Amino acid sequence: MHVGDKLISQFKKLKIDIVQLKLDHSPSYSKLFRLISLIRRIKPNIVHTHLHLSDRYGLIAAFIAGVRFRVCTAHNMEPNRYLQLRITHAITSLLACKIVCVSNSAKQFYIQNRIYPSAKLHRIYNSPGFTCTKSTITKTQYPLMAICVDSLSEQKGYVHLLRALGMLDKKTSELLHICIYGEGNMQNLLQKMIDQNRLHNVDFRGNVNNIDQVMREANIYITSSLYEGFHMSLLEAMSVGLPLILTDLPPHRELMADIDDYPFWVSPGNSQELAGSICELVINYKKYIPFKNKIRHCARKFTKEKMVLNYNKLYSELID
């Protein structure tokens, strides 16, 4: 568990026991044996892991503990360039009975790159973390508030976003305020870039527990991600109907599949394209307001009910 007290408190409300192992990338046999012991004591029918550390520890522990049905969810489409990642993929391929992909794009990525056996792969979409509701913005007032909601990691491409913001002319910069929500190991580097380029219209807000309210009070959502598997925060922004500036990634296209004429697609890592899109949307914001309902309509396909139904079906098929 590394997502803060909010998720932990939700589990506790449901009377679900939580054991925090505080895993890191350094191998720990003591934590592995502790997990094996815990699984043997609980005797679950299914062990389901999420993210790479959990896959490495959880799948090995479940196998040794004798759990017959082992499932993992593959979240991202990251380049397979690190030894630890290749080891995790090998462990998952060998020990997972089923591998859930969070998008069709992710599933095709794993098949085309021969990372996971295609017979083990199942696509189950995520759903927004909150009920879809309209933005509370009733009229356009400048400066517009643009939000970014993601971890401060290399994957999210914030270096390219800050470079793009540095390219904006003074007039456009004064019409826009950027709020970045999230935490991560790149915050000091990004703050240094902000200071060096005197980006006075950018600030970090950290992690918050009311991101639904934040999104309803914003004008624009920007993502500069270099790769994704699904992109939950983008879907949540779509559910509110926020005008979007987004990198041209297969999962993003999949989420926005019902809108053929959306204008604000930018190449991953291309700061100049990103700056151009920001400038156009900010200066001519009212022109693009009609897209808000189309964007909300796209998000309605991804519901909690469908997600739960698909997971129940997967688990039932395993056990039966």
For each residue, the residues with C-beta under 8 A, 3 or more apart:
1: 7 8 18 20
2:
3: 6 7
4: 7 8 207 209
5: 8 9
6: 3 9 10 209
7: 1 3 4 10 11
8: 1 4 5 11 12 18
9: 5 6 12 13
10: 6 7 13 14
11: 7 8 14 16 18
12: 8 9 15 16 18
13: 9 10
14: 10 11
15: 12
16: 11 12
17:
18: 1 8 11 12
19: 38
20: 1
21: 31 34 35 57
22:
23: 28 31 53 54 57
24: 28 53
25: 53 84
26:
27:
28: 23 24 31 32
29: 32 33
30: 33 34
31: 21 23 28 34 35 57
32: 28 29 35 36 57 60 61
33: 29 30 36 37
34: 21 30 31 37 38
35: 21 31 32 38 39 57 58 61
36: 32 33 39 40 61 64 65
37: 33 34 40 41
38: 19 34 35 41 42
39: 35 36 42 43 44 47 61 62 65 67
40: 36 37 43 65 66
41: 37 38
42: 38 39
43: 39 40
44: 39 47 67
45: 67 68 69 319
46: 67 69 70 71 315 318 319
47: 39 44 58 59 61 62 67 69 70 71
48: 70 71 72 73
49: 54 55 58 59 62 70 71 72 73 96
50: 54 55 72 73 75
51: 54 55 75
52: 55 56 84 85 88
53: 23 24 25 56 57
54: 23 49 50 51 57 58 72
55: 49 50 51 52 58 59 72 88 91 92 96
56: 52 53 59 60 87 88 91
57: 21 23 31 32 35 53 54 60 61
58: 35 47 49 54 55 61 62 72
59: 47 49 55 56 62 63 70 72 91 92 95 96
60: 32 56 57 63 64 91 95
61: 32 35 36 39 47 57 58 64 65
62: 39 47 49 58 59 65 67 70 95
63: 59 60 66 67 70 95
64: 36 60 61
65: 36 39 40 61 62
66: 40 63
67: 39 44 45 46 47 62 63 70
68: 45 97
69: 45 46 47 97 318 319
70: 46 47 48 49 59 62 63 67 95 96 97
71: 46 47 48 49 96 97 98 99 100 314 315 318
72: 48 49 50 54 55 58 59 92 96 99 100
73: 48 49 50 99 100 101 102 124
74: 92 99 100 101 102 106 110 116 229
75: 50 51 102 106 229 230
76: 106 155 227 228 229
77: 105 106 109 227 228 229 250 251
78: 85 155 227
79: 227
80: 85 86 89 113 115
81: 85
82: 85 86
83: 86 87
84: 25 52 87 88
85: 52 78 80 81 82 88 89
86: 80 82 83 89 90
87: 56 83 84 90 91
88: 52 55 56 84 85 91 92
89: 80 85 86 92 93 115 116
90: 86 87 93 94
91: 55 56 59 60 87 88 94 95
92: 55 59 72 74 88 89 95 96 99 116
93: 89 90 96 115 116 117 120
94: 90 91
95: 59 60 62 63 70 91 92
96: 49 55 59 70 71 72 92 93 99 120
97: 68 69 70 71 120 318
98: 71 120 122 314 318
99: 71 72 73 74 92 96 110 116 120 121 122
100: 71 72 73 74 122 123 124 314
101: 73 74 104 106 107 110 121 122 123 124 229
102: 73 74 75 106 123 124 125 126 229 230
103: 106 107 123 125 229 230 250 251 254
104: 101 107 108 123 254
105: 77 108 109 229 249 250 251 253 254
106: 74 75 76 77 101 102 103 109 110 123 229 230 251
107: 101 103 104 110 111 121 123
108: 104 105 111 112 250
109: 77 105 106 112 113 115 250
110: 74 99 101 106 107 113 115 116 121
111: 107 108 114 116 118 121
112: 108 109
113: 80 109 110
114: 111
115: 80 89 93 109 110
116: 74 89 92 93 99 110 111 120 121
117: 93 120 121
118: 111 121
119:
120: 93 96 97 98 99 116 117
121: 99 101 107 110 111 116 117 118
122: 98 99 100 101 314
123: 100 101 102 103 104 106 107
124: 73 100 101 102 307 310 311 314
125: 102 103 230 302 306 307 310
126: 102 230 232 235 302 307
127: 235 302 303 304 306 307
128: 131 132 232 235 236 239 299 302 304
129: 211 212 232 236
130: 133 211 212 236 239
131: 128
132: 128 239 240 296 299 300
133: 130 212 216 239 240
134: 216 240 241 296
135: 215 216 217 218 240 241 242 292
136: 216 217
137: 140 216 217 218 219
138:
139:
140: 137 144 219 285 286 289
141: 144
142: 175
143: 174 175 176 177 201
144: 140 141 175 176 177 219 220 282 285
145: 177 179 217 218 219 220
146: 176 177 178 179 218 219 220 221 222 278
147: 178 179 180 181 214 215 218 220 221 222 237 242
148: 156 158 161 178 179 180 181 182 221 222 223 224
149: 181 182 211 214 215 221 233 236 237
150: 153 156 158 181 182 223 225 233
151: 155 156 182 183 184
152: 156 158 180 182 183 184 185 186 187 190 204
153: 150 156 184 185 186
154: 157 159 186 226
155: 76 78 151 225 226 227 228
156: 148 150 151 152 153 182 184 223 224 225 226
157: 154 160 161 224 225 226 247 268 269
158: 148 150 152 161 162 180 186 190 224
159: 154 162 163 186 189 190 193
160: 157 163 164 224 268 269 270 271 274
161: 148 157 158 164 165 222 224 271 274
162: 158 159 165 166 190 193 194 197 199 202
163: 159 160 166 167 193 271
164: 160 161 167 168 224 271 272 274 275 278
165: 161 162 168 173 178 197 199 201 202 275 278
166: 162 163 197 199
167: 163 164 271 272 275
168: 164 165 172 173 176 275 278 279
169: 172 173 279
170: 173 174
171: 174 175
172: 168 169 175 176 278 279 282 283
173: 165 168 169 170 176 201
174: 143 170 171 201
175: 142 143 144 171 172 282 283
176: 143 144 146 168 172 173 201 278 282
177: 143 144 145 146 201 202
178: 146 147 148 165 199 201 202 203 222
179: 145 146 147 148 203 205 214 218
180: 147 148 152 158 190 202 203 204 205
181: 147 148 149 150 205 206 207 208 211 214
182: 148 149 150 151 152 156 206 207
183: 151 152 187 206 207
184: 151 152 153 156 187
185: 152 153
186: 152 153 154 158 159 189 190
187: 152 183 184 190 191 204
188: 191 192
189: 159 186 192 193
190: 152 158 159 162 180 186 187 193 194 204
191: 187 188 194 195 204
192: 188 189 195 196
193: 159 162 163 189 190 196 197 199
194: 162 190 191 197 199 202
195: 191 192 198
196: 192 193
197: 162 165 166 193 194
198: 195
199: 162 165 166 178 193 194 202
200:
201: 143 165 173 174 176 177 178
202: 162 165 177 178 180 194 199
203: 178 179 180
204: 152 180 187 190 191
205: 179 180 181 208 214
206: 181 182 183
207: 4 181 182 183
208: 181 205 211 214
209: 4 6
210: 213 214
211: 129 130 149 181 208 214 215 233 236
212: 129 130 133 215 216 236 240
213: 210 216 217
214: 147 149 179 181 205 208 210 211 217 218
215: 135 147 149 211 212 218 221 236 237 240 242
216: 133 134 135 136 137 212 213 240
217: 135 136 137 145 213 214
218: 135 137 145 146 147 179 214 215 221 240 242
219: 137 140 144 145 146 242 243 285
220: 144 145 146 147 242 243 244 245 281 282 285
221: 146 147 148 149 215 218 234 237 242 243 244 245
222: 146 147 148 161 178 244 245 246 278
223: 148 150 156 231 233 234 244 245 246 247 252
224: 148 156 157 158 160 161 164 247 266 268 274
225: 150 155 156 157 228 231 247 249 252 268
226: 154 155 156 157 247 268 269
227: 76 77 78 79 155 249 268
228: 76 77 155 225 231 234 249 251 252
229: 74 75 76 77 101 102 103 105 106 251
230: 75 102 103 106 125 126 235 251 255
231: 223 225 228 234 235 249 251 252 255
232: 126 128 129 235 236
233: 149 150 211 223 236 237
234: 221 223 228 231 237 238 244 246 252 255
235: 126 127 128 230 231 232 238 239 255 299 302
236: 128 129 130 149 211 212 215 232 233 239 240
237: 147 149 215 221 233 234 240 242 244
238: 234 235 241 242 244 255 256 295 296 298 299
239: 128 130 132 133 235 236 296 299 300
240: 132 133 134 135 212 215 216 218 236 237 296
241: 134 135 238 292 293 295 296
242: 135 147 215 218 219 220 221 237 238 292 295
243: 219 220 221 264 281 285 288 289 291 292 295
244: 220 221 222 223 234 237 238 256 262 264 295
245: 220 221 222 223 264 266 274 277 278 281
246: 222 223 234 249 252 256 264 265 266
247: 157 223 224 225 226 252 265 266 267 268
248: 252 253 265 266 267 268
249: 105 225 227 228 231 246 252 253 268
250: 77 103 105 108 109 253 254
251: 77 103 105 106 228 229 230 231 254 255
252: 223 225 228 231 234 246 247 248 249 255 256
253: 105 248 249 250 256 257
254: 103 104 105 250 251 257
255: 230 231 234 235 238 251 252 298 299 302
256: 238 244 246 252 253 259 262 295 298
257: 253 254 298
258: 294 297 298
259: 256 262 291 294 295 298
260:
261:
262: 244 256 259 265 291 294
263: 277 280 288
264: 243 244 245 246 277 280 281
265: 246 247 248 262
266: 224 245 246 247 248 270 273 274 276 277
267: 247 248 270 273
268: 157 160 224 225 226 227 247 248 249
269: 157 160 226
270: 160 266 267 273 274
271: 160 161 163 164 167 274 275
272: 164 167 275 276
273: 266 267 270 276 277
274: 160 161 164 224 245 266 270 271 277 278
275: 164 165 167 168 271 272 278 279
276: 266 272 273 279 280
277: 245 263 264 266 273 274 280 281
278: 146 164 165 168 172 176 222 245 274 275 281 282
279: 168 169 172 275 276 282 283
280: 263 264 276 277 283 284
281: 220 243 245 264 277 278 284 285 288
282: 144 172 175 176 220 278 279 285
283: 172 175 279 280
284: 280 281 287 288
285: 140 144 219 220 243 281 282 288 289
286: 140 289
287: 284
288: 243 263 281 284 285 291
289: 140 243 285 286 292
290: 293 294
291: 243 259 262 288 294 295
292: 135 241 242 243 289 295 296
293: 241 290 296 297
294: 258 259 262 290 291 297 298
295: 238 241 242 243 244 256 259 291 292 298 299
296: 132 134 238 239 240 241 292 293 299 300
297: 258 293 294 300
298: 238 255 256 257 258 259 294 295 301
299: 128 132 235 238 239 255 295 296 302
300: 132 239 296 297 303
301: 298
302: 125 126 127 128 235 255 299 306 307
303: 127 300 306 307
304: 127 128 307 308
305: 308 309
306: 125 127 302 303 309 310
307: 124 125 126 127 302 303 304 310 311
308: 304 305 311 312
309: 305 306 312 313
310: 124 125 306 307 313 314
311: 124 307 308 314 315
312: 308 309 315 316
313: 309 310 316 317
314: 71 98 100 122 124 310 311 317 318
315: 46 71 311 312 318 319
316: 312 313 319 320
317: 313 314 320
318: 46 69 71 97 98 314 315
319: 45 46 69 315 316
320: 316 317
